[in-house]
């Protein structure tokens, strides 16, 4: 050894192709094999299990929830896909919502059902506007909601959204007074048929009280002239988290 580091021998270069001679093309890589199809009997049993669980659940069934009860060797995605296919053309459809799966009435049957199923009341305009602001600007304080809306927001409206499970506290803003921060909940996604907040429409397509989906606020009373009148302005709130003072007699 003379102390000079050895260099690896370089592979000999391929001789240049002669004129008119075809240049060799390297073979294409082998395509990845398709995943094996689930056993038909196993898949059928998984569909039955998924259907029973989703039907019995009071909230969207997540992949983890479904995987916990499926037969071994069957994924939640495969079972849900097979169940969705089995529901085609039926009165209910399987929808992906709020990070899970739930049954919903087939959209084309909605008009027929309204003949016998009483439509629920819709959110008041003020509540719908506040909910829209929270959805797009969360977490935000009541004062920030009022600033964006350009109108005061009563504690009653916040409490109604909270009682419906559409919003929840998200901590406090670290400023003087430490006002409560508000954000939407998984039930908000479920109610509006969204998989995630990223599925919200663009701000210029915000829904209004007239186009928003109905919410379960109880049966709607018969419309009267008083109800047809424009909604009065909300009274100003006395503080960030306190209800407005009662009117002086």
VOGU-3710 file (C-alpha; in Angstrom, 3 decimals, decimal comma):
1> xxxxxxxxxx> 0,000/0,000/0,000  1,427/3,412/-0,928  -1,064/5,513/1,101  -3,001/6,655/-1,977  -6,741/5,991/-1,557  -8,080/3,549/-4,034  -10,865/4,735/-6,299  -13,605/2,355/-7,344  -13,431/1,161/-10,876  -15,904/2,970/-13,084
11> xxxxxxxxxx> -18,299/0,893/-15,131  -17,385/0,921/-18,804  -19,551/3,260/-20,822  -21,825/1,713/-23,420  -20,488/2,213/-26,933  -22,401/4,827/-28,905  -25,068/3,437/-31,168  -24,197/3,342/-34,816  -26,227/5,344/-37,281  -29,576/3,678/-37,884
21> xxxxxxxxxx> -29,141/1,352/-34,900  -31,972/1,306/-32,329  -31,109/2,645/-28,878  -31,974/0,088/-26,189  -34,816/1,225/-23,885  -34,744/0,132/-20,234  -37,687/-2,059/-19,272  -40,656/-0,348/-17,582  -41,015/-0,986/-13,851  -43,423/-3,693/-12,829
31> xxxxxxxxxx> -46,844/-2,257/-11,783  -47,690/-2,631/-8,115  -50,067/-5,512/-7,517  -53,642/-4,526/-6,656  -54,687/-5,163/-3,061  -56,422/-8,503/-2,695  -60,204/-8,355/-2,676  -61,909/-9,194/0,591  -63,574/-12,560/0,907  -67,239/-12,115/-0,173
41> xxxxxxxxxx> -68,581/-13,769/2,975  -66,297/-11,639/5,162  -67,321/-8,470/3,319  -71,024/-9,311/3,601  -70,667/-9,814/7,352  -68,742/-6,538/7,625  -71,491/-4,672/5,773  -74,095/-6,028/8,204  -71,984/-4,996/11,194  -71,327/-1,529/9,762
51> xxxxxxxxxx> -74,997/-1,012/8,953  -76,071/-2,006/12,467  -73,486/0,209/14,163  -74,183/3,286/12,046  -77,934/2,837/12,465  -77,656/2,530/16,255  -75,154/5,350/16,757  -76,378/8,815/17,714  -73,360/10,437/16,059  -71,231/9,784/12,956
61> xxxxxxxxxx> -69,274/6,532/13,256  -65,540/7,147/12,915  -63,172/4,720/11,168  -61,739/3,730/14,560  -65,196/2,947/15,956  -66,084/0,835/12,933  -62,745/-0,985/12,822  -63,199/-2,023/16,459  -66,255/-4,163/15,635  -65,457/-5,439/12,134
71> xxxxxxxxxx> -64,324/-9,010/11,451  -60,563/-9,435/11,422  -59,034/-8,829/8,014  -61,591/-6,236/6,880  -60,872/-2,499/6,933  -63,373/0,188/7,876  -62,932/1,882/4,504  -63,725/-1,313/2,591  -66,802/-2,047/4,705  -68,109/1,522/4,376
81> xxxxxxxxxx> -67,568/1,537/0,615  -69,464/-1,735/0,250  -72,281/-0,444/2,471  -72,526/2,789/0,463  -72,806/0,740/-2,723  -75,490/-1,443/-1,150  -77,506/1,687/-0,242  -77,634/2,960/-3,830  -81,225/3,340/-4,967  -82,611/2,969/-1,442
91> xxxxxxxxxx> -84,408/5,440/0,812  -81,316/6,203/2,870  -77,765/6,881/1,754  -74,468/6,558/3,574  -72,722/9,918/3,833  -69,277/10,869/5,096  -69,701/13,666/7,616  -67,774/15,114/10,585  -64,956/12,605/10,181  -67,231/9,557/10,131
101> xxxxxxxxxx> -70,219/7,930/8,433  -73,944/8,434/9,006  -77,204/7,552/7,303  -79,176/10,346/5,672  -82,465/10,422/3,802  -82,041/10,198/0,040  -82,112/13,801/-1,250  -84,626/13,040/-4,007  -87,219/11,961/-1,402  -87,139/15,194/0,614
111> xxxxxxxxxx> -90,212/16,715/-1,051  -92,283/13,587/-0,449  -91,332/13,402/3,220  -92,300/17,003/3,939  -95,929/16,000/3,329  -95,995/13,956/6,542  -92,894/15,032/8,491  -93,179/18,475/10,037  -90,220/20,636/9,134  -88,179/21,812/12,123
121> xxxxxxxxxx> -87,727/25,485/12,838  -84,729/27,298/11,457  -82,197/29,259/13,446  -83,062/32,941/13,873  -81,135/35,282/11,609  -78,984/36,666/14,434  -77,989/33,158/15,550  -77,218/32,083/11,982  -75,044/35,137/11,402  -73,191/34,609/14,686
131> xxxxxxxxxx> -72,639/30,938/13,881  -71,256/31,825/10,449  -68,827/34,331/11,955  -67,639/31,792/14,528  -67,175/29,110/11,866  -64,964/31,316/9,691  -63,065/33,248/12,374  -62,747/30,762/15,248  -61,660/30,986/17,897  -63,193/34,415/18,419
141> xxxxxxxxxx> -64,722/36,398/21,257  -68,202/37,791/21,523  -66,823/41,285/20,965  -65,083/40,144/17,770  -68,330/38,540/16,569  -70,157/41,821/17,164  -67,460/43,781/15,337  -67,623/41,509/12,276  -71,444/41,404/12,249  -71,754/45,133/12,831
151> xxxxxxxxxx> -74,452/44,483/15,437  -74,690/43,536/19,086  -74,975/39,876/20,074  -77,128/38,954/23,045  -76,158/36,346/25,595  -79,426/34,578/24,763  -78,230/33,913/21,213  -74,902/32,511/22,408  -76,666/30,314/24,953  -79,020/28,986/22,259
161> xxxxxxxxxx> -76,086/27,959/20,043  -74,351/26,454/23,059  -77,458/24,486/24,073  -77,787/23,095/20,549  -74,201/21,860/20,759  -73,113/23,872/17,713  -70,476/25,933/19,546  -68,282/25,423/22,602  -65,796/27,497/24,630  -62,226/27,369/23,306
171> xxxxxxxxxx> -60,373/29,022/26,184  -59,953/32,746/26,824  -58,257/35,589/24,990  -55,254/36,778/26,999  -56,267/40,437/27,054  -57,770/42,573/29,829  -61,012/40,955/30,937  -59,978/37,592/29,405  -63,127/37,171/27,256  -64,272/33,690/26,294
181> xxxxxxxxxx> -63,209/32,313/22,910  -65,819/30,417/20,902  -65,478/27,721/18,246  -67,661/25,201/16,427  -68,120/21,554/17,415  -68,294/18,203/15,588  -72,085/18,498/15,814  -71,831/21,669/13,717  -70,083/19,665/10,990  -72,684/16,918/11,261
191> xxxxxxxxxx> -75,619/19,322/11,138  -74,342/21,074/8,029  -73,115/17,920/6,263  -69,410/18,819/6,329  -66,521/16,372/6,562  -64,238/19,060/8,020  -64,032/22,834/8,400  -62,021/22,918/5,179  -65,254/21,969/3,373  -66,918/25,253/4,345
201> xxxxxxxxxx> -68,007/27,265/1,304  -66,113/30,401/0,425  -67,013/33,478/2,441  -68,822/35,075/-0,491  -71,110/32,023/-0,573  -72,097/32,263/3,098  -75,556/30,878/3,792  -78,259/33,134/5,131  -81,178/32,407/7,379  -83,322/31,715/4,300
211> xxxxxxxxxx> -80,955/29,189/2,699  -79,480/27,562/5,815  -80,444/23,951/6,590  -83,137/23,478/9,186  -81,977/22,734/12,701  -83,789/20,652/15,339  -85,299/23,516/17,334  -88,691/21,902/17,793  -91,851/22,035/15,664  -92,466/25,245/13,803
221> xxxxxxxxxx> -95,564/27,148/14,924  -98,125/28,329/12,393  -97,007/31,531/10,755  -98,795/34,652/11,895  -98,581/38,291/10,739  -96,481/39,081/13,794  -93,985/36,352/12,899  -93,826/37,564/9,321  -92,622/40,979/10,485  -88,885/41,736/10,297
231> xxxxxxxxxx> -86,810/40,475/13,208  -86,193/43,281/15,750  -82,676/44,396/16,536  -81,065/42,682/19,511  -80,640/44,859/22,620  -77,031/45,810/23,413  -75,209/43,532/25,849  -73,876/45,079/29,044  -70,556/43,204/28,949  -68,640/40,476/27,155
241> xxxxxxxxx> -70,107/37,589/29,143  -73,092/39,112/31,013  -76,711/39,106/29,731  -78,277/42,456/28,781  -79,950/44,432/31,541  -83,775/44,104/31,620  -85,699/47,071/30,212  -86,840/49,703/32,684  -90,620/49,598/33,223
//
